[in-house]
Every structure is written in C-alpha cells, then in structure tokens.
Amino acid sequence: MSSNQSISLTTGLDRHGPQLLLAGPCAIESEAHALGMAEQIARIMESRTEQFRWVYKSSFDKANRTSVSSPRGVGLEAGLRILERVKAEYNVPIVTDIHESWQAAEVADVVDVLQIPAYLCRQTDLLVAAAKTGRVVNVKKGQFLSPEDMRHPVEKVRESGGEAVLVTERGSCFGYNALVVDYAGLYRLKKNAGAPIIFDATHSVQIPGGQGAVSGGRREVAPLMAAAAAVVGVDGFFMEVHDNPDEAFSDGPNQITPAMLEALLNKLVIARDLAP
C-alpha cells in the first residue's frame, strides 16, 4: 500500500461514511496467533465493510510494560515479517506502535499507520520521524494532557509534512491506577484537536499497575464505553482483541474477545445514529 493509499484511510470520515476500526491483539505473540486472529476478525468484518474500515493492530514490542520481567513481544524484525504476512494474506492495512525515532522509516516500509504511544505523544523527534514517512500517524492522547493540548502534537506532525493525523483518546489519569474517560472532554477533543478522533475502548478500561507487576482492567465495561463514544460522534474505534485474553502476553484484563467485538460492532452502528 502506497503512502497515498495509507492516507486514504482517513478521508471521508464522517457520520455518513465508514468509521475506522483499529483492531487486533495487543502484542504479536507468534505468527500462528497473529494469522489466526486476523482470520477471526476478517470473518467478523466481511459483512460490515460499509460501516467500518478495518486496520489490523498488533505491536512487535511492548516497550512500556509495568515490570522488566513482563514479555514484550517478538521484536522488530520478526514482528514486521509477521505483520507483512497478515497484510498480504488478508488484504488489510496495518497499524503498529513505534517507540523510537529510528524505527519510523523501517516500520513504514510495512505498515500503513504509525502509532505514537500515549506516554510519548509529546516526543518531538518521534512525531517528526513518523510524519516524514508519509504514513498516517495515530497519536494517542497522553493520560496527562487536556483535550486542547492535543493540538500541539497534531501541529508537529503536520508541520513536518504529515498529511494524515489521527488522535486517539485512551482515558485520563485521575489518581493512582485510575483512568477516567471524560465524555465532555472527548467532545472538546473532537472540536479542538484538528484531526479525526478515535476512541480506544480497551485501554480506557485499563487499570495501570493494578495487579502489582502487571496492569489490570475491566473488559466487560469496554463495550459500554465505546457505545457512549459513538454517541459523542467519534470517527473510529481502537480495540484490542484476543481469543484467550486471560492468557495474553499483555493487557489481558482489558482485551475483548472476538465474540464481544462482533456484538459490539452491531451496537455501534445503532449508537452512531444518535450522535449530534
């Protein structure tokens, strides 16, 4: 997929056209698992192409784990090889995280959307490097930033040549181990960020460090959060999906199952009609 085709993912995002859906397992655990998850999600999306533009999401390295002993994934080289195979076999665009500026160009050879983790959303060199690849840049909103503050990362990308920027809300930090989604703030983000807004339904129910050496979460609440965001009028959704989340490498407590995803997508189509 060329840079122009990548950018086309972000065009026509309005309440009358398809919404973006960034969905897949949190981390690449193996080639077999990545392909298996792509197959399950592809099956769910077959009848929903008019409502959603699916982008397969998975990370080759979970560099911001709670504990140094937590598994991080398969690494850059193996991860890109696996993502490239998923892309070819299922004809689906790919989104993955980058954590350092030197990774941007190499990762952009394979993926269509470069994702900037929330903790790193103000890292100028990382944003500039991502912008210069010509790929779509998805900047996750820092848990510590106001909705209005997110215009600055967007401007950094645009001023560095990035034509297509997304902003993803994933909750704000209110006290220790607590994330809160401010839906009035989500509305403000939509009005002020200057970019399409994606709602991260699964990280928004994360409990950072909530299980001591690993993060906890409340996956059963994720569908409710997503439906509320649809009513606010977001442009798309981010959801981490795993067939056995309790055994996942990372973010198991807040990842949803394929069955939960399928049921939720049906509800999001209805909820979207309530948006102002």
VENLINKA-V900979 format. One record per backbone hydrogen bond with DSSP energy under -0.5 kcal/mol. CO is the residue of the C=O (numbers start at 0). NH is the residue of the N-H. If there is no record, write none. Layout:
co: (CO | CO)
nh: (NH | NH)
This chain:
co: (1 | 2 | 3 | 4 | 5 | 6 | 7 | 9 | 11 | 13 | 18 | 19 | 20 | 20 | 21 | 22 | 23 | 25 | 26 | 27 | 29 | 30 | 31 | 32 | 33 | 34 | 35 | 36 | 37 | 38 | 39 | 40 | 41 | 44 | 47 | 47 | 50 | 51 | 52 | 53 | 54 | 55 | 58 | 59 | 60 | 61 | 66 | 71 | 74 | 75 | 76 | 77 | 78 | 79 | 80 | 81 | 82 | 83 | 84 | 85 | 86 | 86 | 92 | 93 | 93 | 94 | 95 | 97 | 99 | 100 | 101 | 102 | 103 | 104 | 105 | 106 | 106 | 111 | 112 | 112 | 113 | 114 | 114 | 115 | 116 | 117 | 119 | 121 | 122 | 123 | 124 | 125 | 126 | 127 | 128 | 129 | 129 | 130 | 135 | 135 | 136 | 136 | 137 | 137 | 138 | 141 | 142 | 145 | 145 | 146 | 147 | 148 | 148 | 149 | 150 | 151 | 152 | 153 | 154 | 155 | 156 | 156 | 157 | 160 | 163 | 164 | 165 | 166 | 166 | 167 | 168 | 171 | 171 | 174 | 177 | 179 | 179 | 180 | 181 | 182 | 183 | 184 | 185 | 186 | 187 | 188 | 195 | 196 | 196 | 197 | 197 | 198 | 198 | 199 | 201 | 202 | 204 | 205 | 206 | 206 | 208 | 210 | 213 | 215 | 217 | 217 | 218 | 218 | 220 | 220 | 221 | 222 | 223 | 224 | 225 | 226 | 227 | 228 | 228 | 230 | 234 | 235 | 236 | 237 | 237 | 238 | 238 | 239 | 241 | 243 | 244 | 250 | 250 | 251 | 252 | 255 | 256 | 257 | 258 | 259 | 260 | 261 | 262 | 263 | 264 | 265 | 266 | 267 | 268 | 269 | 270 | 271)
nh: (5 | 6 | 7 | 8 | 8 | 9 | 10 | 12 | 13 | 16 | 52 | 236 | 22 | 54 | 238 | 56 | 240 | 58 | 28 | 73 | 33 | 34 | 35 | 36 | 37 | 38 | 39 | 40 | 41 | 42 | 43 | 44 | 45 | 47 | 50 | 51 | 18 | 53 | 20 | 92 | 22 | 94 | 27 | 74 | 62 | 64 | 69 | 61 | 78 | 79 | 80 | 81 | 82 | 83 | 84 | 85 | 86 | 87 | 88 | 89 | 90 | 91 | 55 | 111 | 112 | 57 | 114 | 116 | 102 | 103 | 105 | 106 | 107 | 108 | 108 | 109 | 110 | 135 | 95 | 114 | 137 | 97 | 116 | 139 | 119 | 120 | 122 | 123 | 126 | 127 | 128 | 129 | 130 | 131 | 132 | 132 | 134 | 133 | 113 | 137 | 138 | 165 | 115 | 139 | 167 | 144 | 172 | 148 | 149 | 149 | 150 | 151 | 152 | 153 | 154 | 155 | 156 | 157 | 158 | 159 | 159 | 161 | 160 | 162 | 136 | 195 | 138 | 168 | 197 | 140 | 199 | 173 | 179 | 177 | 173 | 171 | 181 | 182 | 185 | 186 | 187 | 188 | 189 | 190 | 191 | 192 | 166 | 234 | 235 | 168 | 199 | 200 | 237 | 203 | 204 | 205 | 217 | 207 | 209 | 215 | 211 | 212 | 210 | 206 | 220 | 221 | 221 | 222 | 223 | 224 | 225 | 226 | 227 | 228 | 229 | 230 | 231 | 232 | 233 | 275 | 19 | 198 | 21 | 200 | 201 | 23 | 240 | 255 | 244 | 246 | 247 | 253 | 254 | 254 | 218 | 241 | 260 | 261 | 262 | 263 | 264 | 265 | 266 | 267 | 268 | 269 | 270 | 271 | 272 | 272 | 273 | 274)
